[in-house]
Amino acid sequence: MSKKKSIASAFGNLTRNVADEDTSVPSPQSTPSPRVAAGVIGATQRSLTEIREERDRLLAEAEKGGQIITLEPGDIDPSPFRDRLPDDDPKEFERFKAALANEGQRTPISVRRDPQNEHRYQIVFGHRRWRALRELGQKVEARLGEFTDRDLVVAQGMENAERQDLSWIEKALFCAEMESAGIKPKDIKAALGVDDAQMSKFRLATRTLPREIIETIGRAPNIGRPRWLDLANMAAEENALRKMEETLSADKVRALGSDERFIVVFETLARQPRLAAPARGAKAQAFALGGEVRFGTTDVRIKVPKKHSDAFKAFMMRELPELQRRFEQSVDDES
C-alpha cells in the first residue's frame, strides 16, 4: 500500500470546505487592515490556491476502503502526537457521550497498529469518540490503516481542519508538534489549510510563549490570532514571563475558564510599563542569525548575513503588511 493510499483510506466522508477566515473573536482594539501591495496579494492568493488544490487532491483520493475492525477500548492508545488541550467544559462532552449512547457509533475512528506492539493500536483521529465509548464500556468500531508517523500527523491535521473545532492556539501548538516531528512545511500547510504568513504567526506564538504557560491558559476557544500575537509580543518584555507565571499560579485564576485565564494574563501584562524605545543614534545591536540592527536619527537599518539575505527578504515581504497594521494601531493607541 502506498503512502498516498494509506493516508487517503482513513478519511471516509470528509467534506471539502476550507476555512478561509480567522473565525475567532477579534480584539476590541482591532483596526481595518491597510491596503496591501498587489504583488503581495497575488503571491498570497497563489499560495492559498496551491494549498486548496493539494487538499482537494488528497481528499479526492479518500476512499471508504480499509479494514473495519471491532476493538476493546483498552487496546487503543491516543496518538503519540498531541493536537488538543484539555477542554474546560465537561458538560459538552457529557452531552456528546449521551448522544453516542443513544444513537450508537455512526462513524468508525481511524487507527494504526502501534509500531512497538502489534497487539495494540494508536488513534489517528477520533479521540473523543474513543474516550466516550471507553467511559460507556462499549467496544469501538475502527478503520485500520497503515500510517507512518508523518502520515499520522498529517491525517490528524486534515481531519481537525475539516471539523474546524480546534482553537487558534491549538492549531499553533499542533503546527509546532508537526515541525518537531520533521514534517515538511508544505505538508503542514496542506494539513491545516494555512499559508506561509499564518505559519509565521503560529511560530511567533509558540516560540515566544513557553508551552507550559500556553497549556496553563488552555485552549481559549474564543481567543483568536490577534490577541495571542499581542500576548506573545508583550511576553518579550523584561520579566513578562515571570509575571505571567505568577498570575497563573493563583488559585482564583486557575479556577477560571481558559478564556478568562487568558484575559486576566493579558490585562495584567497590559498594565505593566512598556520598555522605552532605543534612543536615537544608539549603537548597533545584535540581530538574529549574526546580523545587526542600527537605530539612526532618521532611519532604522537592519543587516543580515548574505547567506540569509534572500530568506529574510521573503520573510519581510510576508510580514510587512501585518507589521504595518500593528504599527498604525500602536500609533492610534498612543494618540
C-alpha positions in Angstrom: 0.0 0.0 0.0 1.4 3.4 -1.0 1.7 6.3 1.5 -0.8 8.3 -0.5 -3.3 5.4 -0.3 -2.6 4.9 3.4 -3.4 8.5 4.1 -6.5 8.6 1.9 -8.0 5.3 3.0 -8.6 6.6 6.5 -10.6 9.8 5.7 -14.1 8.5 4.8 -16.7 11.2 4.3 -14.8 14.3 5.0 -16.1 17.5 3.4 -14.2 19.7 1.1 -14.8 23.0 2.8 -11.7 25.0 3.7 -11.9 27.8 6.4 -10.5 30.9 4.7 -11.1 33.3 7.5 -10.0 33.6 11.1 -13.3 32.9 12.9 -12.1 33.8 16.4 -13.4 36.8 18.3 -11.4 39.9 17.3 -9.7 42.2 19.7 -11.7 45.3 20.6 -8.7 47.4 19.5 -8.6 45.9 16.0 -8.4 48.4 13.2 -9.0 47.8 9.4 -6.1 46.3 7.6 -4.2 48.7 5.4 -4.1 48.4 1.6 -1.5 45.8 0.6 0.6 45.9 -2.5 -0.9 44.0 -5.4 2.2 41.8 -5.7 1.8 40.6 -2.1 -1.9 39.9 -2.6 -1.1 38.0 -5.8 1.5 35.9 -4.0 -0.8 35.1 -1.1 -3.7 34.2 -3.4 -1.4 31.8 -5.4 -0.2 30.3 -2.1 -3.8 29.7 -0.9 -4.8 28.3 -4.2 -1.9 25.8 -4.1 -2.9 24.7 -0.6 -6.6 24.2 -1.6 -5.5 22.2 -4.7 -3.3 20.0 -2.6 -6.1 19.5 0.0 -8.7 18.8 -2.8 -6.3 16.3 -4.4 -5.8 14.4 -1.1 -9.5 14.4 -0.2 -10.4 13.3 -3.7 -8.3 10.2 -3.1 -10.2 9.4 0.1 -11.9 6.0 -0.1 -14.2 4.1 2.2 -11.9 1.1 1.8 -9.7 -0.2 4.6 -10.5 -2.9 7.1 -13.1 -2.2 9.7 -12.4 -3.9 13.0 -14.0 -4.0 16.4 -11.7 -3.3 19.3 -11.8 -3.2 23.0 -11.2 0.5 24.1 -8.4 -0.7 26.4 -6.4 -2.0 23.5 -6.3 1.5 22.0 -3.9 4.4 22.9 -4.1 8.1 21.9 -2.0 9.4 19.1 1.6 10.0 20.2 1.3 13.5 18.8 -1.0 15.7 20.8 -3.2 18.1 18.9 -5.6 19.2 21.7 -5.6 20.9 25.0 -8.0 19.8 27.8 -11.5 21.2 27.5 -12.9 23.5 30.2 -16.5 22.4 29.6 -17.1 18.8 30.8 -20.9 19.3 30.2 -20.3 19.5 26.4 -18.5 16.1 26.5 -21.3 14.6 28.6 -23.8 15.7 26.0 -21.7 14.2 23.3 -21.4 10.9 25.3 -25.1 10.8 25.9 -25.8 11.2 22.2 -23.4 8.4 21.4 -25.1 6.2 23.9 -28.5 6.8 22.4 -27.6 6.8 18.7 -24.6 4.4 18.6 -21.3 4.9 16.9 -22.1 6.0 13.4 -18.6 6.7 12.1 -15.5 4.5 12.8 -12.5 6.1 14.4 -9.2 5.6 12.5 -6.3 3.7 14.0 -2.9 2.2 13.1 -1.1 -0.6 14.8 1.4 0.5 17.4 4.8 0.4 15.8 6.2 -1.1 19.0 3.4 -3.5 19.8 1.4 -5.3 17.1 -1.3 -6.2 19.6 -2.1 -2.5 20.4 -3.5 0.3 18.3 -2.9 4.1 18.2 -5.6 6.6 17.2 -5.1 8.6 14.0 -8.3 10.6 14.7 -11.5 10.0 16.7 -10.1 10.6 20.2 -13.3 12.0 21.6 -15.4 9.1 20.3 -12.9 6.6 21.7 -12.9 8.3 25.1 -16.7 8.4 25.2 -17.1 4.7 24.2 -14.4 3.8 26.8 -16.4 5.5 29.5 -19.6 3.9 28.3 -17.9 0.5 28.4 -18.6 -0.2 24.7 -16.5 -1.6 22.0 -15.0 0.6 19.3 -15.5 0.4 15.6 -12.3 1.4 13.9 -10.9 1.7 10.4 -7.4 0.1 10.4 -4.9 1.9 8.1 -1.1 1.8 7.5 0.4 5.1 8.7 3.9 6.3 9.3 4.4 9.0 11.9 4.4 11.5 9.1 1.1 10.1 7.7 -0.4 10.2 11.2 0.2 13.8 12.0 -0.9 15.0 8.5 -4.1 13.0 8.8 -4.8 14.4 12.2 -4.2 17.9 10.9 -6.5 17.5 7.9 -9.3 16.0 10.0 -9.2 18.7 12.6 -9.0 21.4 9.9 -12.2 20.0 8.3 -14.0 19.9 11.6 -12.9 23.5 12.4 -13.1 22.9 16.1 -9.5 23.5 17.1 -8.9 26.9 18.7 -6.2 29.1 17.2 -3.6 28.3 19.8 -4.2 24.5 19.5 -3.6 24.8 15.8 -0.4 26.7 16.6 0.8 24.0 19.0 -0.1 21.2 16.6 1.9 23.1 13.9 4.9 23.1 16.3 4.3 19.4 17.0 4.4 18.6 13.3 7.5 20.7 12.8 9.3 19.0 15.7 8.4 15.6 14.1 10.2 16.6 10.9 7.1 17.2 8.8 7.8 19.3 5.7 6.2 22.8 5.7 4.2 22.1 2.6 2.6 19.1 4.3 1.8 21.1 7.4 0.2 23.9 5.3 -1.9 21.4 3.4 -2.9 19.6 6.6 -4.0 22.8 8.4 -5.2 24.8 5.4 -2.8 27.7 6.1 -0.3 29.7 4.1 3.3 30.9 4.9 2.1 34.0 6.7 -0.1 32.1 9.1 2.7 29.6 9.7 4.9 32.5 10.7 2.3 33.7 13.2 1.9 30.2 14.6 5.7 30.1 15.1 5.8 33.5 16.7 3.3 32.4 19.3 4.8 29.1 20.2 8.4 30.2 20.1 7.8 33.2 22.3 5.3 31.8 24.8 6.5 28.7 26.7 4.4 25.7 26.2 3.8 25.4 29.9 2.2 28.8 30.0 0.0 28.1 27.0 -1.1 24.8 28.5 -1.9 26.5 31.8 -4.0 29.1 30.0 -5.7 26.4 28.0 -7.4 26.2 24.6 -9.2 29.5 24.9 -11.7 28.8 22.2 -12.9 32.4 21.9 -9.4 34.0 21.8 -8.1 34.3 18.3 -4.9 35.2 16.5 -4.7 38.9 17.1 -4.8 38.7 20.9 -2.5 35.7 21.1 0.1 37.5 19.0 -0.3 40.6 21.1 0.3 38.5 24.2 3.4 37.0 22.6 4.7 40.5 21.8 4.2 41.5 25.4 5.8 38.3 26.7 9.1 39.5 25.1 9.3 42.4 27.6 11.6 42.1 30.6 10.1 40.0 33.5 6.9 39.4 31.5 7.2 35.6 31.6 7.7 35.7 35.4 4.7 37.9 35.8 2.6 35.5 33.7 3.7 32.5 35.8 2.8 34.4 39.0 -0.6 35.4 37.7 -1.4 31.9 36.5 -0.3 30.3 39.8 -3.1 32.0 41.8 -5.8 29.6 42.8 -8.6 32.0 41.8 -7.1 32.3 38.3 -6.7 28.6 37.9 -10.4 28.2 38.8 -11.4 30.3 35.8 -12.2 29.0 32.3 -9.4 29.2 29.8 -10.8 32.3 28.0 -11.0 34.1 31.3 -7.4 32.9 32.3 -6.1 34.4 29.0 -7.9 37.7 29.7 -6.5 38.0 33.2 -2.9 37.4 32.0 -3.4 39.7 29.0 -4.7 42.6 31.2 -2.0 42.0 33.8 0.7 42.4 31.2 -1.1 45.3 29.5 -0.9 47.3 32.8 2.9 46.8 33.0 5.0 49.8 31.8 6.4 49.2 28.4 10.2 49.3 27.8 11.4 52.6 26.3 12.4 52.7 22.7 16.1 52.8 22.0 17.5 56.3 21.9 18.2 57.9 18.6 21.8 57.4 17.5 22.1 54.2 19.5 24.9 51.9 18.6 24.3 48.8 16.5 22.7 45.9 18.4 23.0 42.3 17.7 20.3 40.9 15.4 19.1 37.4 14.5 21.5 34.9 12.7 24.6 37.1 13.2 23.1 40.3 11.8 22.7 43.7 13.4 20.1 46.5 13.7 21.1 50.2 14.0 18.7 53.0 15.1 19.8 56.2 13.4 18.5 59.7 13.8 16.2 59.5 10.8 16.2 55.8 9.9 16.5 52.2 11.1 18.8 49.8 9.3 18.8 46.0 9.6 21.7 43.9 8.3 21.7 40.1 7.9 24.4 37.9 6.7 24.5 37.4 2.9 23.6 33.7 3.1 20.3 34.6 4.8 19.5 37.7 2.8 17.1 36.1 0.3 15.2 34.3 3.0 15.0 37.5 5.1 13.7 39.4 2.1 11.0 36.8 1.5 10.1 36.9 5.2 9.8 40.7 5.3 7.5 40.6 2.2 5.2 38.2 4.0 5.2 40.0 7.3 5.3 43.7 6.2 1.5 44.1 5.8 0.9 42.8 9.4 3.8 44.9 10.8 2.3 48.0 9.1 -1.1 47.3 10.6 0.3 46.8 14.1 2.4 49.9 13.9 -0.5 52.0 12.8 -2.6 50.5 15.6 0.1 51.4 18.2 0.2 55.0 16.9 -3.6 55.2 17.2 -3.5 53.8 20.7 -0.9 56.4 21.8 -2.7 59.3 20.3 
